[in-house]
Amino acid sequence: MLKRERQAYILHQLNLHNKVLSSRLSEAINVSEDTIRRDLQELADSGRAIKVHGGALSLSFSEFNIHNNNVYGKDEKQIIARKAISLIKENMVVLTSGGTTINELARSLPRELKATFISGSIPAILEYSNHPNIDVTVIGDKISKNSRITIGADAIAKIKSLKVDLCILGINALDIEHGITDSDWDVAQLKKVMIESSQKVVALAISEKIDTYQPIHICPLRNIDYLITELNPDDERLAFYKKTGVQLI
């Protein structure tokens, strides 16, 4: 594979999953990790990625600004956000993760909606706090610079003390065999306890994330009540997921 092709592949994986690991890219492309590190450095030097220890981040994480225009699949994520809002009822207590799809959800909430939102996502919290009728509770006291979300024992303990109406997760990858997976250990641990602390769980994902997986397991599909993509629920790409019992929206 030529360097141009490798870097195009890396950028697509970054856009899709927001984070890539050098070790997984090395295996996927069948080149050395040194080659991957050089590619990541070139992408960072040219302003197309953010290099971090062990891999790289997409430009979506380049700043706290929720209105960042470097959002991959923005139109699809806005469709997903509108669908998810249909599940949020008056006076609900809603727990949300981080991610660019959650950011679109936060921006799209109807101004008349009255509800309580609990989150550790810094961009989402900022947007919730601008809403006239949303009460906001922040979890955690340690911020992950990579994911712009609070992490650690304090966040996990606070989530475990909850039993909320609805949990809305922006997810990194899902497939039939592995369920929901992620590449970030701290974020995965948070999502596990978020699922356990919620009466209903909603997973949000653009369709390109379907039939992909990351190294850290979060939960099987049976733990999810709703799966929302930009696709029509009857789309053939979702046929196997419908058979699992998860409700498609």
Order of alpha helices (4+ residues) and beta strands (2+ residues): alpha-beta-alpha-alpha-beta-beta-alpha-beta-alpha-beta-alpha-beta-beta-beta-alpha-beta-beta-beta-alpha-beta-beta-beta-alpha-beta
